[in-house]
């Protein structure tokens, strides 16, 4: 019985929802995988908060330019027409509502769309909010890419976040390894199920009264 999909498959699913012509920021970690599955025949312009617009894929071995990195310090390439700019200008783009989509990871997402993704408060943890707050409030659509459950089996979808917030009411959609959820009218609505998951099973896993779109 298949109840989860891989991170690559989830990244492919997210890429399919990004409209052509969008300006997009992919957060550090798993969200960077989305770049590998963007359609080659569509123009989707990737932004990185350290000052590059028109970011391309990872370079071929032996062709790494140490001056070209993304916000996660991974080597990248620049596509024809790419632009470099000051870090402050990059954050002005983020805060000014100029990005269409950002994809972020999460520790928790509440049913009202609150996002917590920078600190769990665990002893010894190093909290680092980076540009996530700016992206969460500035992008027109905030997509979250995450596992549904923690390693301890706790749901990352919650009635109310217990970790420090990154943004309030900012999340549009959550893509998990079990299903895709929209945030609508103060509740999670199951948009698409993966594998053999059912609505009832997801309700049991999350402890939430999940809604469902037609066909789910």
N, C-alpha and C positions, 0 to 999 in steps of 0.2 A: 504494500500500500504506500503510495507516494503522498506525503502531506506537506512537503517543502520543496521549493525550487532553489537552484544554486544562485550565488551572487551574480555570476555572469548572466544567467537567464533573467534575473531581476533587473540588472542594468539594461539588458536588451529591451525589456518591457517598458522601462522608464523612457528610454530613448525614443520608442515608438510614439510617446505622448507629447514630445517636444515639437511644436509647430515650426515649419520652415520659416526662416527669417528671424528667429528668436535670438536675443542676446541672453546668454546663459552662463551662470557660474556654478561650477561643480565643487562641492565642499571637499575637504581633506578626508582621505580614507576611501571607503567603498564607493562613494559617489563619483570618484574619478573614473571608475570603470565605465560609466555611461558614455564617455567619449569614444570608447572602442566600438560602439554600436550605432553611432549617429549615421544616417544615410549619406553615402558618399555623393549622391546626386542632388542633395539639398544643402542650401546655405544656412548653417546654424553657427553663430559666431560665439566662440567661447571667451569668457573674461576670467582673468585671474587677478586676485585682489592686490598682488604685489606689483601690478602695473603692466599688463599685457592684454590687448584685445586682438583676437584673431589667433588664439593659441591652437596649435596643431597637435598631432599625436606624439607619442614618445619617439625619440630618434632611434634610428637603426644602430646596432652595436658599432662602435668605432666612430660614430658621427655626433657624439655628445658635445654640445656647446655649454661649458660650465656657467656661462652668463644667462642661459635660458632655462629657468626653472619656474615651477608653479608655486602656489602658496604652501604646498606640502613638501617643498624642496626636491621634487621629482623633476628629472630632466624632461623638457618638452621641446617642441619645434614651433616655429612661427610660420603661418601660412602667408602666401602672397597678399600684400595689403595690410598686414598686421601693423599695429601701432604700439609703441612703448610710451609710458608716461609716469609721472611722479606718483608715489604711493598715495598722497593726499588727493590727487585727481581721481585715482581709482576708487577711493572711498566716497568721493563726491558722486561718482556714478552710482555706487551702491545705495547711498543714502537718498539720492535724488530721484529714485524711482525709474532709473533708466534700464534696469535689467528686467527681462520678461519672466525668467524662471531661474530659481536656484534650487539645487538639490543638496540637502544636508543630512547628516546622520543625527541620531537622537538617543538619549537615555530614556526620555519619557515624552509622550505627546498626550495632551488632555483632550477630552471629547469636545471642548470648546476651541480647540486649535492652538492652545498654549504649547510652547516648545521649551524643553530643557535638554541642552546638549553640551554643556561645558563643564559641569562639575556634579559629582555625586556626593561630595562631602566626605568621601571615604578617607580614613587616616593614611597619610603618605601620598595621596593622589595629588597630582600637580594640575590645578585648574587652569585652563587657558581658553578664554572666550574668543580670542582672535577677532576676526571680522564677522563672526556668526550673527551677532546682534544686529549689525548693519545690514547684512543680507536678509535676515528674517523680517525686518521691518521695511526694507527698501524694495525687494523684488515683488513683481506683480503676483506671481504664483510661487509659493514655497512648497516644494515636494520633499518629503522625508523618505530616505532609504534606510531600512533597519530590519533586523530580525524582530519577529513578533515578541519573542520571549528572551529574557536574560539567560545567562548560563545557569542561574539558580531556578529557572522555570517561571519567573515572574513576568507578567505582561508589561510591555513597554507602552501599551495603550492604557490610559488610566482615566478615572473620573476627574481627578485633579492632580497636577504635578506636585510631588513632594521634594523635588530637587530645585535648586535655584533656576529661575526662568531665563531663557535667552530672548524670548519674545512672547507677547500676549496676543492670542487670537490670530496668529499669523499663518498657520499651516493650512494649506488647501487640500492636500492629498497625502496619504501615507502608503508607501509601497513596502510590503513585508514579504518574507519568504513563505507565508501562508496565504495571503490575500492582499488585495488593494482596497483601501478604505478612503472614502471621501469624508471631509468634515463639513457637516451641514446642520444648521439649526441646533447647535449645541449637542450633537451626537455624531458617532461614527456610523457611516453607511457603507455596507460592503458593496463594492463596485464590481469586483471580480474575484473568484475563488481559484486557488491553485491546487492541482492534484486532487486528492479525495476529501479535501476539507469541506465541511458543511457549516452553515450558519450556526446551528446549535452547538457544534464543537467549538467554534470560535467564541461564542458567548460564554461557554464554560471556561475556556482558556483565559479570557480577558476579564470575566466577571462583569461585563457591560451588556446593556440592552441594545444590541446592535441593530440598526435598520438594514434594509436590503433594497437594492435597485431591482427593477423588474427583471425576472429571469434568474435571480439568485435566491 
